[in-house]
Amino acid sequence: MPSPKLIIHIGRHKTGTSSIQYFLTQNRVALKGRGILYPYPIGDRYAHHGIVRHLENRPRDTDPTLDSIRTLAGKWARESPLTVLSSEAFQRLEPQAVAAFFDSVGISPLQTTIVVYLRDQLSYAWSSYVQHLIEQVKSPYLDSYLRSFNPDYFKFLSQWSSCYPKENIVVRVADRRLLRDGDIVSDFLSLFHLLRSDFPATSIDRNISGGWRIAAAKRRLNAVLEGEVPEDLLRKKLSGPLQDLAQRFPELRQKPRLPSDTVTEFQHRFKESNIRAFREFVGGQCPFRYEWEGEAAVDYDEGLNEEHIAALTQFKRRQIPDKWLEILRNIPK
């Protein structure tokens, strides 16, 4: 990796970004002692999503002004040998907007390294589908979501290379078999020639993907509440608790069984793009295997059992309505 002034970790989302961000936040002081500044998150607890929101012209009321962010960025450029920013939301932006913003505070594309993690599109689609259901009040079925899911990695990387030198774009693969020590945080630290064992704090997997039972239950709830309950309210009350359930109950992390032709279709759909992406931006072959071992076909009548519902009711401050809990329960056969 080149010796940059700024590293921007742009995701992609569902590749362990939350774990990286949490670790960097917990070890900010230790990193600074090694000449690496992970600035206090802007508008968020662990990441720098506030910068993205401003560049998209949709800041929150709690975000600092763009001028104050620009002032901060200028200070980072002057006072730190290396600044690291992380937000998977950067992947949504036009790279030209990102380059122009940092160029305006004295950090040119030549002084910047873009770091991105990729995963095979099928496992990515499944994790994205579950998050889509958990975070929003929409109720697509899995098969329709898979048909519309279309991350073209070659096109994505080419857009970034139109603003940043190709050698300044570092592509990693979010696959435990290929990560340093099988761990996303250790792999990210290896970019700086650091070991995870060098740091006192440890991160947990901050954003575990739910399995098909959570997806089925939340899709059913969304179908009932769509147009009736504000999306922000539903997210506030259920996003954290459902992710906590996935953390606590292994059966709620199980993937669905998919038809073999679905797996094959995904592999063929992205084959040429993936070959070009890895050949031109990594200098090797595409390592994606598209291996899929699901537990059972999705049953949209399935949901949460009484133990799961009892765990949800422990989130007293969320005050999850009884009506919602009833919809999330298994439908009797």
Secondary structure, 3 states (H helix, E strand, C coil): CCCCCEEEECCCCCCCHHHHHHHHHHCHHHHHCCCEECCCCCCCCCCCHHHHHHHCCCCCCCCCCHHHHHHHHHHHHHHCCEEEEECHHHHHCCHHHHHHHHHCCCCCHHHEEEEEEECCHHHHHHHHHHHHHHHCCCCCCHHHHHHHCCCCHHHHHHHHHCCCCHHHEEEEECCCCCCHHHCHHHHHHHCCCCCHHHCCCCCCCCCCCCCHHHHHHHHHHHHHHCCCCCHHHHHHHHHHHHHHHHHHCHHHHCCECCCHHHHHHHHHHCHHHHHHHHHHHCCCCCCCCCCCCCCECCCCCCCECHHHHHHHHCCHHHCCCHHHHHHHECCCC
